[in-house]
Amino acid sequence: TESGKYEIMRKTLTEWQKLLPEILFLRIHRSYIININFVSKIAKWTSGTYKVYLENITETFTLSQRYASLIKNKLKL
């Protein structure tokens, strides 16, 4: 969350992915779904993967090869 707190949910990410609007939310890894409005930068990393930087979050997230190939056109990478 924006405040840095973690939440425990009983739904799987696949269930959340179906519920969240596809225009705003994007699965970038088997462990992460992000709001694309908060993406500040995407940088190439190693072996076809990318690092995703979010506004106001110091942690970077890895866009896996599997998901990168699925969403390159959506994010215009």
C-alpha positions as CSV (number, residue, x, y, z in Angstrom):
1,T,0.0,0.0,0.0
2,E,1.0,3.6,-0.3
3,S,1.5,3.9,3.4
4,G,4.0,0.9,3.4
5,K,1.6,-1.4,5.3
6,Y,1.1,-5.0,4.2
7,E,-2.3,-6.5,3.9
8,I,-3.2,-10.2,4.0
9,M,-5.9,-11.2,1.6
10,R,-7.8,-14.4,1.2
11,K,-8.1,-14.2,-2.6
12,T,-5.4,-15.3,-5.0
13,L,-3.7,-12.9,-7.3
14,T,-5.6,-14.6,-10.2
15,E,-8.9,-13.8,-8.5
16,W,-7.9,-10.2,-7.9
17,Q,-6.7,-9.9,-11.5
18,K,-10.2,-10.9,-12.7
19,L,-11.8,-8.3,-10.3
20,L,-9.6,-5.3,-11.0
21,P,-10.1,-3.2,-14.1
22,E,-7.6,-4.3,-16.8
23,I,-7.1,-0.7,-17.9
24,L,-5.6,0.3,-14.5
25,F,-4.0,-2.8,-13.1
26,L,-1.4,-5.0,-14.6
27,R,0.2,-8.3,-13.5
28,I,3.9,-7.9,-13.9
29,H,5.1,-11.1,-12.0
30,R,3.5,-14.1,-10.5
31,S,3.7,-12.2,-7.1
32,Y,2.7,-8.7,-8.2
33,I,-0.2,-6.7,-9.6
34,I,0.5,-3.0,-9.9
35,N,-1.6,0.1,-10.7
36,I,-0.1,1.5,-13.9
37,N,-1.0,5.1,-12.9
38,F,1.8,4.8,-10.3
39,V,4.5,3.6,-12.6
40,S,7.3,6.2,-12.7
41,K,9.9,4.4,-14.8
42,I,10.5,1.0,-16.5
43,A,14.1,0.1,-17.2
44,K,15.7,-2.8,-19.1
45,W,17.5,-5.1,-16.7
46,T,19.0,-8.6,-17.5
47,S,17.9,-11.4,-19.8
48,G,14.8,-9.8,-21.2
49,T,13.5,-8.6,-17.8
50,Y,12.7,-5.1,-16.7
51,K,12.7,-3.2,-13.5
52,V,9.5,-1.3,-12.6
53,Y,9.8,1.8,-10.4
54,L,6.6,3.1,-8.7
55,E,6.0,6.6,-7.4
56,N,6.6,7.0,-3.7
57,I,7.9,3.4,-3.4
58,T,11.6,2.8,-2.9
59,E,11.4,-0.9,-3.7
60,T,11.8,-1.9,-7.3
61,F,9.8,-4.7,-8.9
62,T,10.9,-7.1,-11.6
63,L,8.8,-7.5,-14.7
64,S,9.4,-11.2,-15.5
65,Q,10.1,-12.4,-19.0
66,R,6.8,-14.3,-19.0
67,Y,4.8,-11.2,-18.4
68,A,7.1,-8.9,-20.3
69,S,6.3,-10.7,-23.5
70,L,2.5,-10.4,-22.8
71,I,2.4,-6.7,-22.0
72,K,5.1,-5.0,-24.1
73,N,2.6,-3.5,-26.4
74,K,0.4,-2.3,-23.5
75,L,3.2,-0.4,-21.8
76,K,4.9,0.4,-25.1
77,L,8.3,-1.0,-24.0
